């Protein structure tokens, strides 16, 4: 019996399992048709070590392909829902790729999807990166590369790159951590420092991701170089090859990777503010072109920041303006910081609504749906089967 480790993305909570689940010795853990109800149950199952019979998976897949499928229309999603769908698509794509599916074609399609989402509303894209309190750590690796791809798009637009070059950079962002996606989620949620085995996997992952892409049929030298160099540094202290001459794509990818990691929470540490993370990177490269582009594109107060206004109200930044210090904000409290029933937009360029500071305690945002700030206006069209 040939066994395959069970991908988390293949388990649909509340739905019957399409195949039996076994341990690494082939002993039955869950029969086909069993229903995993909660994330906690799934966590316990995966921690124990969950595998499926390759032949059983092939049989189920074959029956699904040959079955008559009724035409369907996707439920309409707003942009937040479409970003969530992109993350699920990435999980599915990489799970399928492990079994030899067309990785390259899938990544190219997803890259165009991400570019389109950013083009629809870059402020919503930034908001998702800044507001990560509710992101499940297990999925950190997938969310992280999508956030990095989004920032790469913004930076390349600031640098006026042609469309084709931007798309290559996005594909590199989506695949730079190809060999450690689940490891990243595990490490984000663990309450102890990195283990030696994990450190080794991290140090090897640029080379491994590069090799996986080559094996999958990627031949684009720009894409491959960006992936293998994205942890290198001009002073030779990076890894895995201690390179000092880096491609521009690799440099942008590294900046996006480091910045997004800094503003993402971990079990062992809280997230840095976008301002502090940008300040550190700006200092590191002495106010160079890339860190300057980061500040220009994110703004001093990026969408998602919780700020206090001169009026005494608390507000969430929702839209950047030409003035990096004066974005449009959505007020969520009154002047004595009591929540209000309906959000009101303010222009922080006006003296009475000037931003006086960032609010560090974000507890008030824990149950605030983004649609309250942005509405439901951006709706996807129905898609074909």
C-alpha positions, 0 to 999 in steps of 0.5 A, spaced: 500 500 500 503 506 497 501 512 502 500 519 501 500 524 507 493 527 507 493 535 505 489 539 510 486 543 504 483 536 502 479 536 508 472 539 508 469 540 515 462 538 516 463 534 509 464 526 509 471 524 507 471 521 500 477 516 502 479 512 509 485 516 513 490 511 516 496 512 520 503 511 517 503 504 518 497 503 514 492 502 520 485 505 519 484 511 523 477 514 520 473 510 515 471 513 508 464 517 510 467 520 517 465 527 518 471 531 521 467 537 524 472 542 527 478 545 526 481 542 533 479 535 530 483 536 524 489 539 528 489 533 532 488 528 526 494 531 522 498 532 529 498 524 529 500 523 522 494 522 517 495 518 510 491 516 505 492 510 500 494 513 493 490 508 489 484 510 493 485 517 492 486 515 484 479 512 484 475 517 487 479 522 483 477 518 477 470 517 479 469 525 480 472 526 473 467 522 469 461 523 473 456 528 470 456 535 473 451 540 473 453 547 470 453 551 476 454 559 478 459 561 483 456 565 489 457 572 488 463 574 493 466 581 495 473 583 494 474 580 501 471 573 499 475 573 493 482 574 496 480 568 501 478 564 495 485 566 492 488 563 498 484 557 498 486 556 490 493 556 492 492 551 498 489 547 493 494 548 487 500 546 491 496 540 494 495 538 487 502 539 485 505 534 490 501 529 486 504 531 479 498 536 477 500 542 472 503 547 477 506 552 472 499 553 469 496 554 475 501 559 478 500 563 472 493 563 472 493 565 480 498 570 479 493 574 474 488 573 479 492 576 484 494 582 479 486 583 478 484 583 485 490 588 487 487 592 480 480 592 483 482 595 490 489 596 492 487 599 499 483 593 500 489 588 499 493 592 504 487 592 509 488 585 509 495 585 510 495 590 516 489 586 519 491 579 520 489 578 528 484 573 525 488 569 521 489 562 523 497 560 524 496 554 520 495 557 514 500 563 515 505 560 509 499 561 504 497 568 506 504 570 507 506 569 500 499 572 497 501 578 501 508 578 499 505 578 491 500 584 493 506 588 495 510 586 489 505 588 485 505 595 488 512 596 488 513 594 481 508 599 479 511 605 483 518 603 479 513 603 472 515 596 470 512 593 464 506 588 465 510 582 463 515 583 468 511 584 474 507 578 472 514 574 473 515 577 480 508 575 482 509 568 480 516 568 484 512 571 490 507 565 490 512 560 489 518 562 493 517 558 499 514 552 495 518 547 500 516 550 507 509 552 506 506 547 512 512 548 516 511 556 516 504 555 519 507 550 524 512 555 526 508 561 526 503 557 531 509 554 536 510 557 542 517 555 543 523 557 539 526 554 532 528 547 532 535 545 529 531 541 524 527 547 522 532 551 522 536 547 516 529 546 512 529 554 512 536 555 510 535 550 504 528 552 502 530 557 497 534 552 493 529 546 494 523 551 491 528 553 485 529 545 484 522 544 485 520 549 480 525 546 475 522 539 476 515 542 474 518 545 468 519 552 470 525 555 465 524 562 466 531 565 469 528 571 472 523 567 476 528 562 478 533 567 480 528 571 484 526 565 488 533 562 489 536 569 491 530 572 495 534 571 502 541 573 499 543 580 501 548 585 498 553 584 504 554 576 503 550 575 509 544 571 506 543 564 504 543 559 501 549 561 497 552 568 500 551 571 493 552 579 493 550 580 486 542 580 486 537 581 481 532 586 482 527 582 482 530 578 488 531 584 492 524 586 491 522 579 493 526 579 499 523 586 502 516 584 501 518 577 504 521 581 510 516 586 511 510 582 511 513 577 516 515 583 521 507 585 520 504 578 521 503 576 528 506 569 531 505 565 537 511 567 540 511 575 538 506 580 536 506 583 530 510 590 529 506 596 526 507 597 519 510 604 521 516 600 525 517 595 520 518 600 514 522 604 519 527 598 520 527 597 513 528 604 511 534 604 516 537 598 513 538 600 506 539 608 508 533 610 505 534 607 498 529 606 492 526 600 495 524 602 502 522 609 499 517 605 494 514 601 500 513 608 504 510 611 498 505 605 496 503 603 503 503 610 506 504 613 513 498 610 515 496 604 511 489 601 510 487 597 516 491 602 521 487 604 527 488 611 529 485 617 533 483 623 530 484 630 533 476 630 534 477 624 539 474 619 535 477 612 533 477 610 526 480 605 521 484 607 515 480 605 509 483 609 503 490 612 501 490 619 498 496 623 495 498 625 502 501 620 505 500 623 512 492 624 511 488 618 508 481 617 508 478 614 515 472 610 517 470 613 524 468 607 529 467 611 535 464 617 538 469 622 542 469 618 548 471 612 544 464 609 545 462 604 539 457 607 534 452 604 530 454 606 523 461 608 521 462 615 518 468 617 513 472 622 514 478 626 511 484 626 515 487 632 511 482 637 515 484 640 521 479 637 526 480 630 523 487 630 523 490 623 525 494 625 532 497 618 533 496 610 532 492 606 537 496 600 539 490 596 543 486 593 537 481 589 541 476 594 539 477 591 532 476 583 533 469 583 531 469 588 526 467 586 519 471 589 514 464 590 510 462 595 515 468 599 513 468 598 505 461 595 504 459 590 499 460 594 492 465 590 489 462 583 487 464 578 482 461 576 476 458 569 475 463 564 473 463 558 468 464 551 471 
